[in-house]
Amino acid sequence: MGLPSGRVSDEALLSGLTTGDPEIAVAFVRRFQRTVFGVAVAVLGDPQLAEDIAQQTFERAWRHAQVYDSRRGSVKTWLTTIAHNLAIDAVRARRAGPVAPEDLDALLDLVSDADTPERRALADETSDRVRAALATLPREQARTLVMAGIYGMTAREIAGLEHIPLGTAKSRIRAGMGKLRTALGAEEFRP
């Protein structure tokens, strides 16, 4: 088939994946490989495992290209969500030790850094809005949401790590999510 001259839209490249054209597949991967790999590295902290997650992300995109719905977000957002979810699954599967509170504070401080590699890797419309909304939360609520959302920790694990009662951990997660929903609008949290 061959790609037409000029820039092909993200949506056209994605729909072209279903045709099996290797040129379209290569163009699609090249366009999004840095972003997808960056998300995986940011979550995992392991470049080798992040490469595997990036490959799985593109395989999943190829298998599910027909179910993409542009009304729910851009192709880039869809791919970064797939990469993020696969990376979280990998974190859960290997069940790394608890996150040091100092490391978590550094992660939360990334919100205010203007131009870091992590920020560039996660730069898409949804993640920018979520990080900005997360920065407006009280620190303890933001910490619990990051532990639950990024590291996949349960409320019980968070309570143990933070040395707080289980009910307090659950309340912080619930209150933080409520504030994020308000800040972002309910459409960001629909499945």
C-alpha positions in Angstrom: 0.0 0.0 0.0 2.7 2.5 1.0 2.1 5.7 3.0 0.9 8.8 1.2 3.2 11.8 1.2 2.6 14.2 4.1 1.7 13.5 7.7 -0.8 10.8 8.2 -3.1 11.3 11.2 -2.7 9.2 14.3 -6.2 7.7 13.8 -5.4 6.8 10.2 -2.2 5.0 11.2 -4.1 3.1 14.0 -6.8 2.0 11.6 -4.1 1.1 9.1 -2.7 -1.4 11.6 -5.7 -3.7 10.9 -4.7 -4.0 7.2 -1.5 -5.8 8.1 0.7 -3.4 6.1 4.2 -3.6 7.6 5.0 0.0 6.5 2.0 1.4 8.4 3.0 -0.7 11.5 6.5 0.6 11.4 5.3 4.2 11.0 2.9 3.7 13.9 5.6 2.3 16.2 8.1 5.0 15.3 5.6 7.8 16.0 4.7 6.5 19.5 7.7 4.5 20.7 9.3 7.2 22.8 6.1 8.1 24.5 5.1 4.5 25.2 8.6 3.5 26.4 8.8 6.7 28.5 5.6 5.8 30.4 6.8 2.3 31.0 10.2 3.5 32.3 8.6 6.1 34.5 6.4 3.5 36.2 8.9 0.6 36.3 12.2 2.3 36.7 13.7 -0.6 34.7 14.6 0.1 31.0 14.8 -3.6 30.1 11.4 -4.4 31.5 10.0 -1.2 30.0 11.1 -2.4 26.5 9.0 -5.6 27.0 6.0 -3.5 28.2 6.4 -1.2 25.2 6.3 -4.2 22.9 3.3 -5.6 24.6 1.6 -2.2 24.3 2.0 -2.2 20.5 0.9 -5.8 20.2 -2.2 -5.0 22.2 -2.9 -1.8 20.1 -2.6 -4.0 17.0 -5.0 -6.6 18.3 -7.5 -4.0 19.6 -7.2 -1.2 17.0 -10.8 -1.7 15.9 -12.2 -0.9 19.4 -10.4 2.5 19.6 -13.0 5.3 20.1 -11.7 8.9 19.4 -14.5 10.3 21.5 -12.8 9.0 24.6 -9.4 10.5 23.9 -6.5 10.7 21.4 -4.6 7.7 20.1 -1.6 8.9 22.2 -3.7 8.9 25.3 -5.1 5.5 24.5 -1.6 4.0 24.0 -0.2 5.6 27.1 -3.1 4.2 29.1 -2.4 0.7 27.7 1.3 1.1 28.5 0.6 2.4 32.0 -1.8 -0.4 32.8 0.6 -3.0 31.6 3.4 -1.5 33.6 1.3 -1.4 36.7 0.5 -5.1 36.2 4.2 -5.8 35.9 4.9 -3.9 39.1 2.1 -5.9 40.9 3.5 -9.2 39.5 6.9 -8.6 40.8 5.7 -7.1 44.0 8.7 -4.9 44.7 9.4 -3.9 48.3 7.7 -0.9 49.8 8.4 2.5 48.3 10.6 4.7 50.5 8.7 7.8 51.6 11.6 10.0 50.3 11.2 8.5 46.9 7.5 9.1 46.9 8.1 12.8 47.8 10.5 13.1 44.9 7.9 11.7 42.6 5.3 14.1 43.8 7.8 17.0 43.4 8.0 16.2 39.7 4.7 17.9 39.3 6.4 21.3 39.9 9.5 20.6 37.8 9.2 22.5 34.5 11.1 20.1 32.2 12.4 16.8 33.4 12.8 13.6 31.4 9.9 12.0 33.3 7.6 15.0 32.6 8.5 14.9 28.9 7.9 11.1 28.8 4.4 11.5 30.3 3.5 14.7 28.4 0.0 14.2 27.0 -3.2 16.0 27.7 -4.5 13.6 30.3 -1.4 13.1 32.3 -0.7 16.8 32.5 -4.2 17.5 33.8 -4.0 14.7 36.3 -0.5 15.7 37.6 -1.7 19.4 37.9 -4.8 18.3 39.8 -2.7 16.0 42.0 -0.5 18.9 42.9 -3.5 20.8 44.3 -4.2 18.0 46.8 -3.0 17.9 50.4 0.3 16.1 50.4 -1.0 13.0 52.4 -3.9 12.5 50.0 -1.6 12.9 47.0 0.8 10.3 48.5 -1.9 7.7 49.0 -3.3 8.2 45.5 0.2 7.8 44.0 0.8 4.7 46.1 -2.5 3.2 45.1 -2.6 4.3 41.5 1.0 4.1 40.3 2.4 1.5 42.6 -0.8 -0.6 42.9 -0.7 -0.8 46.6 -3.8 -1.7 48.7 -5.2 0.5 51.4 -3.8 -1.9 54.0 -0.3 -1.7 52.4 -0.5 2.1 52.4 -1.6 2.1 56.0 1.3 0.0 57.0 3.9 2.0 55.1 2.5 5.4 56.3 2.0 4.1 59.9 -1.7 5.2 59.9 -4.9 3.4 60.6 -6.5 1.5 57.7 -9.6 3.7 57.9 -7.4 6.8 57.5 -5.7 5.4 54.4 -9.1 4.5 52.9 -10.4 8.0 53.7 -7.4 9.7 52.2 -7.8 7.7 49.0 -11.5 8.3 48.8 -11.1 12.1 49.6 -8.3 12.5 47.1 -10.2 10.7 44.3 -13.2 12.9 45.0 -11.1 16.0 44.7 -9.5 14.7 41.5 -12.9 14.0 40.0 -14.1 17.5 40.9 -10.9 19.1 39.5 -10.9 17.0 36.3 -14.5 16.5 35.7 -16.2 13.1 35.9 -15.5 12.2 32.3 -11.8 11.5 33.1 -12.8 8.7 35.4 -15.3 6.8 33.3 -14.2 3.3 32.3 
